[in-house]
Amino acid sequence: MAIIANARGDLLLHLRDDLPQIAWPGHWSVLGGGCDPGESPRQTIVRELDEEAGLVVEDLVELFEVPDVHGSGRLLTFYAGVWDGDAEALPLTEGVKLAWVAPDLLDTLLMPPFIRTALYRYLEDRS
């Protein structure tokens, strides 16, 4: 899972499709996904960023792991990076849209609890 911030401190969030067959339909999240067989978490996030949004983020930093206790039950590795591009110009292949969101607006968005926890932990560690 990738927590991507821009120079202003806004966070790149992904509005998931509202389809009953996917995890957390219609929720805001960060980009990321599951590991393919034999793939490390770092390889996974690099692949997922490219596959989902054509995004390459240099110098991703491993942050922490958070359990998805209300969803898959898996332990998810979070990474952080900085990117200052236009979210709407990215070639999104999954979900409804990408948007830059100011941290003070996080509580207004429908979001999986583990994602909200991870974002607040990231913001707290950054300050």
VMD Tcl script that builds the backbone (N, CA, C; Angstrom):
set m [mol new atoms 381]
animate dup $m
set s [atomselect $m all]
$s set {name element resname resid chain x y z} {
  {N N MET 1 A 0.854 -1.155 0.000}
  {CA C MET 1 A 0.000 0.000 0.000}
  {C C MET 1 A 0.908 1.228 0.000}
  {N N ALA 2 A 0.540 2.240 -0.814}
  {CA C ALA 2 A 1.411 3.404 -0.974}
  {C C ALA 2 A 0.732 4.683 -0.510}
  {N N ILE 3 A 1.334 5.327 0.466}
  {CA C ILE 3 A 0.888 6.647 0.893}
  {C C ILE 3 A 1.761 7.643 0.139}
  {N N ILE 4 A 1.155 8.300 -0.843}
  {CA C ILE 4 A 1.875 9.233 -1.697}
  {C C ILE 4 A 1.429 10.647 -1.334}
  {N N ALA 5 A 2.391 11.503 -1.038}
  {CA C ALA 5 A 2.108 12.898 -0.714}
  {C C ALA 5 A 2.766 13.796 -1.756}
  {N N ASN 6 A 2.220 15.005 -1.887}
  {CA C ASN 6 A 2.877 15.995 -2.733}
  {C C ASN 6 A 3.590 17.007 -1.841}
  {N N ALA 7 A 4.223 17.995 -2.444}
  {CA C ALA 7 A 5.005 18.970 -1.682}
  {C C ALA 7 A 4.137 19.784 -0.727}
  {N N ARG 8 A 2.853 19.942 -1.032}
  {CA C ARG 8 A 1.931 20.681 -0.152}
  {C C ARG 8 A 1.481 19.846 1.039}
  {N N GLY 9 A 1.728 18.523 0.972}
  {CA C GLY 9 A 1.286 17.640 2.045}
  {C C GLY 9 A -0.046 16.970 1.781}
  {N N ASP 10 A -0.628 17.211 0.597}
  {CA C ASP 10 A -1.861 16.515 0.228}
  {C C ASP 10 A -1.544 15.051 -0.046}
  {N N LEU 11 A -2.547 14.199 0.098}
  {CA C LEU 11 A -2.379 12.757 -0.070}
  {C C LEU 11 A -3.096 12.281 -1.324}
  {N N LEU 12 A -2.451 11.399 -2.075}
  {CA C LEU 12 A -3.045 10.838 -3.281}
  {C C LEU 12 A -3.958 9.686 -2.881}
  {N N LEU 13 A -5.263 9.872 -3.096}
  {CA C LEU 13 A -6.235 8.844 -2.735}
  {C C LEU 13 A -6.966 8.344 -3.963}
  {N N HIS 14 A -7.450 7.120 -3.840}
  {CA C HIS 14 A -8.047 6.355 -4.930}
  {C C HIS 14 A -9.483 6.017 -4.544}
  {N N LEU 15 A -10.444 6.451 -5.346}
  {CA C LEU 15 A -11.840 6.079 -5.111}
  {C C LEU 15 A -12.088 4.748 -5.802}
  {N N ARG 16 A -12.381 3.726 -5.009}
  {CA C ARG 16 A -12.568 2.374 -5.533}
  {C C ARG 16 A -13.912 2.249 -6.246}
  {N N ASP 17 A -13.960 1.329 -7.204}
  {CA C ASP 17 A -15.226 1.041 -7.884}
  {C C ASP 17 A -16.282 0.637 -6.868}
  {N N ASP 18 A -17.534 0.938 -7.160}
  {CA C ASP 18 A -18.641 0.553 -6.281}
  {C C ASP 18 A -19.249 -0.751 -6.793}
  {N N LEU 19 A -18.464 -1.815 -6.709}
  {CA C LEU 19 A -18.871 -3.137 -7.188}
  {C C LEU 19 A -18.861 -4.109 -6.019}
  {N N PRO 20 A -19.937 -4.863 -5.827}
  {CA C PRO 20 A -20.021 -5.735 -4.653}
  {C C PRO 20 A -18.964 -6.833 -4.601}
  {N N GLN 21 A -18.359 -7.191 -5.717}
  {CA C GLN 21 A -17.395 -8.291 -5.722}
  {C C GLN 21 A -15.980 -7.864 -5.330}
  {N N ILE 22 A -15.745 -6.567 -5.116}
  {CA C ILE 22 A -14.405 -6.145 -4.710}
  {C C ILE 22 A -14.400 -5.761 -3.232}
  {N N ALA 23 A -13.217 -5.748 -2.654}
  {CA C ALA 23 A -13.076 -5.322 -1.257}
  {C C ALA 23 A -13.311 -3.818 -1.160}
  {N N TRP 24 A -14.031 -3.409 -0.157}
  {CA C TRP 24 A -14.277 -2.004 0.152}
  {C C TRP 24 A -14.813 -1.219 -1.043}
  {N N PRO 25 A -15.918 -1.666 -1.644}
  {CA C PRO 25 A -16.476 -0.948 -2.795}
  {C C PRO 25 A -16.909 0.468 -2.421}
  {N N GLY 26 A -16.645 1.412 -3.326}
  {CA C GLY 26 A -17.072 2.788 -3.133}
  {C C GLY 26 A -16.339 3.538 -2.040}
  {N N HIS 27 A -15.243 3.001 -1.557}
  {CA C HIS 27 A -14.461 3.640 -0.493}
  {C C HIS 27 A -13.218 4.315 -1.078}
  {N N TRP 28 A -12.754 5.341 -0.398}
  {CA C TRP 28 A -11.475 5.963 -0.719}
  {C C TRP 28 A -10.367 5.149 -0.070}
  {N N SER 29 A -9.256 5.019 -0.778}
  {CA C SER 29 A -8.140 4.226 -0.278}
  {C C SER 29 A -6.844 4.789 -0.844}
  {N N VAL 30 A -5.763 4.083 -0.610}
  {CA C VAL 30 A -4.489 4.384 -1.252}
  {C C VAL 30 A -4.266 3.317 -2.317}
  {N N LEU 31 A -3.347 3.554 -3.214}
  {CA C LEU 31 A -3.038 2.564 -4.237}
  {C C LEU 31 A -2.260 1.403 -3.626}
  {N N GLY 32 A -2.481 0.226 -4.159}
  {CA C GLY 32 A -1.768 -0.952 -3.681}
  {C C GLY 32 A -2.570 -2.200 -3.954}
  {N N GLY 33 A -1.998 -3.332 -3.595}
  {CA C GLY 33 A -2.687 -4.592 -3.827}
  {C C GLY 33 A -1.885 -5.757 -3.302}
  {N N GLY 34 A -2.356 -6.940 -3.621}
  {CA C GLY 34 A -1.761 -8.161 -3.106}
  {C C GLY 34 A -0.516 -8.600 -3.855}
  {N N CYS 35 A 0.319 -9.344 -3.136}
  {CA C CYS 35 A 1.553 -9.895 -3.706}
  {C C CYS 35 A 1.247 -11.047 -4.647}
  {N N ASP 36 A 1.942 -11.069 -5.766}
  {CA C ASP 36 A 1.926 -12.234 -6.640}
  {C C ASP 36 A 2.874 -13.271 -6.044}
  {N N PRO 37 A 2.728 -14.550 -6.417}
  {CA C PRO 37 A 3.618 -15.583 -5.877}
  {C C PRO 37 A 5.092 -15.227 -6.092}
  {N N GLY 38 A 5.878 -15.346 -5.017}
  {CA C GLY 38 A 7.306 -15.088 -5.084}
  {C C GLY 38 A 7.698 -13.616 -5.078}
  {N N GLU 39 A 6.733 -12.737 -4.921}
  {CA C GLU 39 A 6.982 -11.302 -4.991}
  {C C GLU 39 A 7.137 -10.717 -3.584}
  {N N SER 40 A 8.093 -9.824 -3.405}
  {CA C SER 40 A 8.266 -9.143 -2.116}
  {C C SER 40 A 7.253 -7.997 -2.019}
  {N N PRO 41 A 6.985 -7.503 -0.802}
  {CA C PRO 41 A 6.092 -6.349 -0.680}
  {C C PRO 41 A 6.570 -5.139 -1.491}
  {N N ARG 42 A 7.880 -4.886 -1.524}
  {CA C ARG 42 A 8.395 -3.749 -2.306}
  {C C ARG 42 A 8.149 -3.957 -3.800}
  {N N GLN 43 A 8.405 -5.160 -4.295}
  {CA C GLN 43 A 8.134 -5.444 -5.705}
  {C C GLN 43 A 6.646 -5.277 -5.999}
  {N N THR 44 A 5.819 -5.686 -5.049}
  {CA C THR 44 A 4.372 -5.575 -5.223}
  {C C THR 44 A 3.942 -4.127 -5.372}
  {N N ILE 45 A 4.409 -3.244 -4.487}
  {CA C ILE 45 A 3.930 -1.863 -4.551}
  {C C ILE 45 A 4.425 -1.161 -5.808}
  {N N VAL 46 A 5.641 -1.450 -6.232}
  {CA C VAL 46 A 6.147 -0.867 -7.480}
  {C C VAL 46 A 5.274 -1.326 -8.648}
  {N N ARG 47 A 4.963 -2.617 -8.704}
  {CA C ARG 47 A 4.111 -3.154 -9.774}
  {C C ARG 47 A 2.709 -2.561 -9.707}
  {N N GLU 48 A 2.119 -2.534 -8.517}
  {CA C GLU 48 A 0.745 -2.046 -8.371}
  {C C GLU 48 A 0.613 -0.571 -8.753}
  {N N LEU 49 A 1.570 0.258 -8.358}
  {CA C LEU 49 A 1.518 1.670 -8.738}
  {C C LEU 49 A 1.542 1.824 -10.253}
  {N N ASP 50 A 2.388 1.034 -10.907}
  {CA C ASP 50 A 2.470 1.089 -12.363}
  {C C ASP 50 A 1.195 0.544 -13.007}
  {N N GLU 51 A 0.720 -0.612 -12.548}
  {CA C GLU 51 A -0.469 -1.233 -13.147}
  {C C GLU 51 A -1.729 -0.400 -12.944}
  {N N GLU 52 A -1.927 0.120 -11.737}
  {CA C GLU 52 A -3.172 0.815 -11.424}
  {C C GLU 52 A -3.213 2.245 -11.936}
  {N N ALA 53 A -2.028 2.900 -12.016}
  {CA C ALA 53 A -2.054 4.323 -12.341}
  {C C ALA 53 A -0.903 4.796 -13.228}
  {N N GLY 54 A -0.096 3.876 -13.754}
  {CA C GLY 54 A 1.038 4.299 -14.571}
  {C C GLY 54 A 2.002 5.182 -13.801}
  {N N LEU 55 A 2.075 4.961 -12.500}
  {CA C LEU 55 A 2.826 5.840 -11.606}
  {C C LEU 55 A 4.144 5.195 -11.194}
  {N N VAL 56 A 5.221 5.957 -11.324}
  {CA C VAL 56 A 6.535 5.537 -10.845}
  {C C VAL 56 A 6.951 6.543 -9.779}
  {N N VAL 57 A 7.162 6.060 -8.568}
  {CA C VAL 57 A 7.565 6.919 -7.454}
  {C C VAL 57 A 8.952 6.477 -7.006}
  {N N GLU 58 A 9.900 7.378 -7.115}
  {CA C GLU 58 A 11.270 7.079 -6.704}
  {C C GLU 58 A 11.366 7.091 -5.180}
  {N N ASP 59 A 12.292 6.340 -4.656}
  {CA C ASP 59 A 12.631 6.384 -3.227}
  {C C ASP 59 A 11.459 6.086 -2.301}
  {N N LEU 60 A 10.707 5.037 -2.589}
  {CA C LEU 60 A 9.656 4.607 -1.662}
  {C C LEU 60 A 10.295 4.128 -0.366}
  {N N VAL 61 A 9.733 4.550 0.746}
  {CA C VAL 61 A 10.255 4.204 2.068}
  {C C VAL 61 A 9.259 3.282 2.757}
  {N N GLU 62 A 9.737 2.138 3.246}
  {CA C GLU 62 A 8.856 1.237 3.988}
  {C C GLU 62 A 8.539 1.872 5.337}
  {N N LEU 63 A 7.247 1.893 5.682}
  {CA C LEU 63 A 6.806 2.539 6.917}
  {C C LEU 63 A 6.490 1.549 8.021}
  {N N PHE 64 A 5.443 0.753 7.814}
  {CA C PHE 64 A 4.909 -0.115 8.859}
  {C C PHE 64 A 3.938 -1.104 8.232}
  {N N GLU 65 A 3.483 -2.041 9.049}
  {CA C GLU 65 A 2.464 -3.003 8.618}
  {C C GLU 65 A 1.203 -2.763 9.433}
  {N N VAL 66 A 0.051 -2.926 8.776}
  {CA C VAL 66 A -1.249 -2.737 9.417}
  {C C VAL 66 A -2.138 -3.905 9.017}
  {N N PRO 67 A -2.828 -4.538 9.967}
  {CA C PRO 67 A -3.745 -5.620 9.599}
  {C C PRO 67 A -5.054 -5.068 9.035}
  {N N ASP 68 A -5.539 -5.711 7.996}
  {CA C ASP 68 A -6.856 -5.396 7.427}
  {C C ASP 68 A -7.868 -6.257 8.178}
  {N N VAL 69 A -8.170 -5.876 9.407}
  {CA C VAL 69 A -8.968 -6.734 10.288}
  {C C VAL 69 A -10.426 -6.856 9.864}
  {N N HIS 70 A -10.956 -5.887 9.132}
  {CA C HIS 70 A -12.362 -5.942 8.726}
  {C C HIS 70 A -12.540 -6.401 7.280}
  {N N GLY 71 A -11.456 -6.718 6.610}
  {CA C GLY 71 A -11.526 -7.113 5.205}
  {C C GLY 71 A -10.870 -8.453 4.983}
  {N N SER 72 A -9.696 -8.434 4.357}
  {CA C SER 72 A -9.001 -9.662 3.978}
  {C C SER 72 A -8.369 -10.371 5.167}
  {N N GLY 73 A -8.119 -9.642 6.248}
  {CA C GLY 73 A -7.425 -10.223 7.391}
  {C C GLY 73 A -5.918 -10.271 7.220}
  {N N ARG 74 A -5.425 -9.837 6.066}
  {CA C ARG 74 A -3.985 -9.884 5.794}
  {C C ARG 74 A -3.247 -8.738 6.470}
  {N N LEU 75 A -1.959 -8.952 6.667}
  {CA C LEU 75 A -1.071 -7.911 7.160}
  {C C LEU 75 A -0.557 -7.155 5.937}
  {N N LEU 76 A -0.784 -5.846 5.891}
  {CA C LEU 76 A -0.444 -5.044 4.725}
  {C C LEU 76 A 0.747 -4.145 5.032}
  {N N THR 77 A 1.724 -4.129 4.125}
  {CA C THR 77 A 2.908 -3.291 4.274}
  {C C THR 77 A 2.652 -1.951 3.595}
  {N N PHE 78 A 2.891 -0.871 4.331}
  {CA C PHE 78 A 2.702 0.476 3.801}
  {C C PHE 78 A 4.044 1.104 3.478}
  {N N TYR 79 A 4.064 1.813 2.356}
  {CA C TYR 79 A 5.226 2.559 1.895}
  {C C TYR 79 A 4.819 4.010 1.735}
  {N N ALA 80 A 5.804 4.912 1.773}
  {CA C ALA 80 A 5.549 6.330 1.550}
  {C C ALA 80 A 6.471 6.839 0.460}
  {N N GLY 81 A 5.953 7.800 -0.294}
  {CA C GLY 81 A 6.738 8.439 -1.328}
  {C C GLY 81 A 6.182 9.812 -1.632}
  {N N VAL 82 A 6.949 10.576 -2.398}
  {CA C VAL 82 A 6.539 11.921 -2.794}
  {C C VAL 82 A 6.430 11.963 -4.309}
  {N N TRP 83 A 5.340 12.552 -4.765}
  {CA C TRP 83 A 5.110 12.741 -6.199}
  {C C TRP 83 A 4.292 14.009 -6.354}
  {N N ASP 84 A 4.660 14.864 -7.294}
  {CA C ASP 84 A 3.998 16.162 -7.432}
  {C C ASP 84 A 3.252 16.336 -8.744}
  {N N GLY 85 A 2.781 15.266 -9.323}
  {CA C GLY 85 A 2.097 15.362 -10.599}
  {C C GLY 85 A 0.607 15.634 -10.489}
  {N N ASP 86 A -0.032 15.606 -11.645}
  {CA C ASP 86 A -1.473 15.825 -11.776}
  {C C ASP 86 A -2.188 14.484 -11.627}
  {N N ALA 87 A -2.897 14.293 -10.535}
  {CA C ALA 87 A -3.580 13.018 -10.266}
  {C C ALA 87 A -4.586 12.676 -11.354}
  {N N GLU 88 A -5.267 13.677 -11.880}
  {CA C GLU 88 A -6.302 13.426 -12.889}
  {C C GLU 88 A -5.715 13.024 -14.239}
  {N N ALA 89 A -4.438 13.288 -14.456}
  {CA C ALA 89 A -3.799 12.947 -15.728}
  {C C ALA 89 A -3.258 11.518 -15.754}
  {N N LEU 90 A -3.244 10.849 -14.608}
  {CA C LEU 90 A -2.727 9.479 -14.561}
  {C C LEU 90 A -3.677 8.522 -15.274}
  {N N PRO 91 A -3.132 7.516 -15.959}
  {CA C PRO 91 A -3.967 6.546 -16.681}
  {C C PRO 91 A -4.535 5.478 -15.743}
  {N N LEU 92 A -5.536 5.844 -14.980}
  {CA C LEU 92 A -6.133 4.946 -13.989}
  {C C LEU 92 A -6.758 3.731 -14.672}
  {N N THR 93 A -6.395 2.524 -14.207}
  {CA C THR 93 A -6.947 1.296 -14.793}
  {C C THR 93 A -7.923 0.589 -13.866}
  {N N GLU 94 A -7.979 1.011 -12.606}
  {CA C GLU 94 A -8.915 0.440 -11.637}
  {C C GLU 94 A -9.527 1.580 -10.852}
  {N N GLY 95 A -10.778 1.438 -10.491}
  {CA C GLY 95 A -11.413 2.443 -9.662}
  {C C GLY 95 A -12.032 3.566 -10.465}
  {N N VAL 96 A -12.564 4.543 -9.725}
  {CA C VAL 96 A -13.305 5.650 -10.314}
  {C C VAL 96 A -12.398 6.837 -10.607}
  {N N LYS 97 A -11.561 7.202 -9.627}
  {CA C LYS 97 A -10.669 8.338 -9.845}
  {C C LYS 97 A -9.581 8.388 -8.786}
  {N N LEU 98 A -8.585 9.214 -9.081}
  {CA C LEU 98 A -7.526 9.568 -8.142}
  {C C LEU 98 A -7.663 11.050 -7.841}
  {N N ALA 99 A -7.359 11.439 -6.608}
  {CA C ALA 99 A -7.457 12.848 -6.240}
  {C C ALA 99 A -6.467 13.170 -5.135}
  {N N TRP 100 A -5.988 14.405 -5.158}
  {CA C TRP 100 A -5.193 14.918 -4.049}
  {C C TRP 100 A -6.158 15.388 -2.973}
  {N N VAL 101 A -5.947 14.936 -1.743}
  {CA C VAL 101 A -6.841 15.265 -0.631}
  {C C VAL 101 A -6.013 15.861 0.505}
  {N N ALA 102 A -6.467 17.012 0.994}
  {CA C ALA 102 A -5.809 17.632 2.144}
  {C C ALA 102 A -6.060 16.776 3.382}
  {N N PRO 103 A -5.060 16.609 4.240}
  {CA C PRO 103 A -5.231 15.768 5.428}
  {C C PRO 103 A -6.418 16.150 6.305}
  {N N ASP 104 A -6.761 17.438 6.360}
  {CA C ASP 104 A -7.879 17.838 7.218}
  {C C ASP 104 A -9.237 17.428 6.658}
  {N N LEU 105 A -9.268 16.859 5.459}
  {CA C LEU 105 A -10.525 16.378 4.872}
  {C C LEU 105 A -10.706 14.867 5.001}
  {N N LEU 106 A -9.729 14.165 5.561}
  {CA C LEU 106 A -9.799 12.703 5.630}
  {C C LEU 106 A -11.048 12.210 6.343}
  {N N ASP 107 A -11.466 12.898 7.393}
  {CA C ASP 107 A -12.634 12.446 8.156}
  {C C ASP 107 A -13.946 12.601 7.397}
  {N N THR 108 A -13.932 13.307 6.277}
  {CA C THR 108 A -15.158 13.495 5.497}
  {C C THR 108 A -15.362 12.389 4.465}
  {N N LEU 109 A -14.377 11.517 4.307}
  {CA C LEU 109 A -14.415 10.499 3.258}
  {C C LEU 109 A -14.754 9.123 3.814}
  {N N LEU 110 A -15.524 8.357 3.037}
  {CA C LEU 110 A -15.787 6.954 3.355}
  {C C LEU 110 A -14.506 6.181 3.049}
  {N N MET 111 A -13.955 5.517 4.065}
  {CA C MET 111 A -12.634 4.916 3.941}
  {C C MET 111 A -12.543 3.680 4.827}
  {N N PRO 112 A -11.869 2.615 4.376}
  {CA C PRO 112 A -11.672 1.459 5.253}
  {C C PRO 112 A -10.958 1.886 6.534}
  {N N PRO 113 A -11.364 1.352 7.673}
  {CA C PRO 113 A -10.746 1.755 8.942}
  {C C PRO 113 A -9.231 1.578 8.972}
  {N N PHE 114 A -8.711 0.501 8.397}
  {CA C PHE 114 A -7.262 0.279 8.442}
  {C C PHE 114 A -6.506 1.298 7.597}
  {N N ILE 115 A -7.129 1.792 6.530}
  {CA C ILE 115 A -6.501 2.833 5.709}
  {C C ILE 115 A -6.468 4.148 6.485}
  {N N ARG 116 A -7.587 4.498 7.110}
  {CA C ARG 116 A -7.639 5.727 7.915}
  {C C ARG 116 A -6.579 5.672 9.028}
  {N N THR 117 A -6.488 4.526 9.705}
  {CA C THR 117 A -5.489 4.344 10.764}
  {C C THR 117 A -4.081 4.547 10.219}
  {N N ALA 118 A -3.792 3.956 9.076}
  {CA C ALA 118 A -2.457 4.075 8.477}
  {C C ALA 118 A -2.152 5.516 8.080}
  {N N LEU 119 A -3.129 6.207 7.497}
  {CA C LEU 119 A -2.899 7.590 7.085}
  {C C LEU 119 A -2.631 8.492 8.289}
  {N N TYR 120 A -3.412 8.326 9.350}
  {CA C TYR 120 A -3.181 9.145 10.541}
  {C C TYR 120 A -1.846 8.802 11.206}
  {N N ARG 121 A -1.480 7.550 11.184}
  {CA C ARG 121 A -0.175 7.159 11.737}
  {C C ARG 121 A 0.951 7.804 10.927}
  {N N TYR 122 A 0.829 7.766 9.609}
  {CA C TYR 122 A 1.811 8.404 8.727}
  {C C TYR 122 A 1.908 9.903 9.027}
  {N N LEU 123 A 0.760 10.569 9.118}
  {CA C LEU 123 A 0.749 12.010 9.369}
  {C C LEU 123 A 1.351 12.349 10.730}
  {N N GLU 124 A 1.048 11.540 11.729}
  {CA C GLU 124 A 1.600 11.768 13.068}
  {C C GLU 124 A 3.115 11.586 13.075}
  {N N ASP 125 A 3.592 10.539 12.409}
  {CA C ASP 125 A 5.034 10.272 12.359}
  {C C ASP 125 A 5.784 11.364 11.599}
  {N N ARG 126 A 5.098 11.995 10.651}
  {CA C ARG 126 A 5.710 13.037 9.822}
  {C C ARG 126 A 5.863 14.358 10.560}
  {N N SER 127 A 5.020 14.586 11.549}
  {CA C SER 127 A 5.049 15.896 12.227}
  {C C SER 127 A 6.068 15.952 13.347}
}
mol reanalyze $m
mol bondsrecalc $m
mol representation Tube
mol addrep $m
